[in-house]
Amino acid sequence: MLHFMNDQQAILLWYLYLQPAGGHAVIVGVPEFVDRPRGDTLEDLIGVQHFFVCGLTFEEFVFRFWIENAIWFSLYRNRVLTPEQLAYINQARAASGR
């Protein structure tokens, strides 16, 4: 696993999972920070993590990251969502059973 990104406060940590057969996926880790760190790096502060797949490929992850942020900014700024954003929301709702 290759750590490539985290949010500003390290609440979520993203990793590229390189599979032995040559495939890859993107997973997100939710860390539990240790009270007595062993060193100075972010990895030294992290104990157990809960991992979730958030992209079956890096390309899928980049699209998801981009569109979800674009939707958030549109809603925050009271802008009309694009047809692509609405389709994404409807697909996500259908997948979640809502």
Secondary structure as the mmCIF struct_conf table of DSSP 4:
data_model
#
loop_
_struct_conf.conf_type_id
_struct_conf.id
_struct_conf.beg_label_comp_id
_struct_conf.beg_label_asym_id
_struct_conf.beg_label_seq_id
_struct_conf.end_label_comp_id
_struct_conf.end_label_asym_id
_struct_conf.end_label_seq_id
STRN STRN1 LEU A 2 ASN A 6
TURN_TY1_P TURN_TY1_P1 GLN A 8 GLN A 9
BEND BEND1 ALA A 10 LEU A 12
STRN STRN2 LEU A 13 LEU A 18
TURN_TY1_P TURN_TY1_P2 PRO A 20 ALA A 21
BEND BEND2 GLY A 22 GLY A 22
STRN STRN3 HIS A 24 PHE A 33
BEND BEND3 ASP A 35 ARG A 36
BEND BEND4 ARG A 38 THR A 41
HELX_RH_AL_P HELX_RH_AL_P1 LEU A 42 LEU A 45
STRN STRN4 ILE A 46 GLY A 55
BEND BEND5 LEU A 56 THR A 57
HELX_RH_AL_P HELX_RH_AL_P2 PHE A 58 TYR A 76
TURN_TY1_P TURN_TY1_P3 ARG A 77 ASN A 78
HELX_LH_PP_P HELX_LH_PP_P1 ARG A 79 THR A 82
HELX_RH_AL_P HELX_RH_AL_P3 PRO A 83 SER A 96
TURN_TY1_P TURN_TY1_P4 GLY A 97 GLY A 97
#
